[in-house]
Amino acid sequence: MRAARQLRRIRPVYAGGALLWAASAAWAGWEDPGSRQMWVSVFFLVVFAGLLSMTSLWLLHRGPADAGGAVHHAAPRRMAARRQASA
């Protein structure tokens, strides 16, 4: 549950990073096609897009947030030990 909550919180950061690097790659490609700055921007775009897609796929396979059941679980109950009558 904690991992899913953290991934839901970080997903907008990954999306923002992907948008930022896409804009940077487009700008660098427009100014100087094939430059090192453009390829670095494309590399970071691929990294952030990969992180975003892996996070989204993991959360998709995990299912809805409320499908996991109760958030707080009770302590396990132990069966009382069987006492045998002394002979």
C-alpha positions in Angstrom: 0.0 0.0 0.0 2.8 2.4 0.9 4.6 1.8 -2.4 1.4 2.4 -4.4 0.8 5.6 -2.6 4.3 6.8 -3.2 4.1 5.9 -6.9 0.8 7.8 -7.2 2.5 10.9 -5.7 5.6 10.7 -7.9 3.8 10.1 -11.2 3.0 13.8 -11.8 6.7 14.5 -11.2 7.7 12.0 -13.9 5.1 13.5 -16.3 6.3 17.0 -15.6 9.9 15.9 -16.2 8.9 14.2 -19.5 7.1 17.4 -20.6 10.1 19.5 -19.7 12.6 17.4 -21.5 10.3 17.1 -24.5 10.1 20.9 -24.7 13.9 21.1 -24.2 14.6 18.5 -26.9 12.2 20.3 -29.4 13.8 23.6 -28.7 17.4 22.3 -29.0 16.4 20.4 -32.1 15.0 23.6 -33.6 18.0 25.7 -32.7 20.8 23.3 -33.5 19.6 19.9 -35.0 21.9 17.0 -34.0 23.7 18.9 -31.3 24.9 17.3 -28.0 22.3 19.4 -26.1 19.5 17.9 -28.2 20.7 14.3 -27.7 21.0 14.8 -23.9 17.5 16.2 -23.8 16.2 13.3 -25.8 18.0 10.9 -23.5 16.4 12.4 -20.4 13.0 12.5 -22.2 13.4 8.7 -22.7 14.4 8.2 -19.1 11.4 10.1 -17.7 9.0 8.6 -20.2 10.2 5.2 -19.2 9.8 5.9 -15.5 6.3 7.3 -16.1 5.3 4.2 -18.2 6.7 1.7 -15.7 5.0 3.5 -12.8 1.7 3.6 -14.6 1.9 -0.1 -15.7 2.8 -1.1 -12.1 -0.2 0.8 -10.7 -2.4 -0.6 -13.4 -1.5 -4.2 -12.6 -1.8 -3.4 -8.9 -5.5 -2.5 -9.3 -7.7 0.2 -7.7 -6.6 1.7 -4.4 -9.5 0.4 -2.4 -9.4 -3.2 -3.7 -6.7 -4.3 -1.3 -9.0 -4.5 1.7 -8.6 -2.9 5.1 -5.7 -0.6 5.6 -5.1 -1.6 9.2 -5.0 -5.2 10.0 -5.6 -6.7 13.3 -3.0 -8.7 15.1 -3.1 -12.4 14.3 -5.0 -14.4 16.9 -3.2 -17.4 18.3 -5.1 -20.5 19.1 -5.0 -21.2 22.8 -2.7 -24.1 23.6 -4.5 -27.3 24.4 -3.9 -28.2 27.9 -3.9 -31.8 28.8 -4.9 -33.0 32.2 -2.1 -34.1 34.3 -2.0 -37.8 34.9 
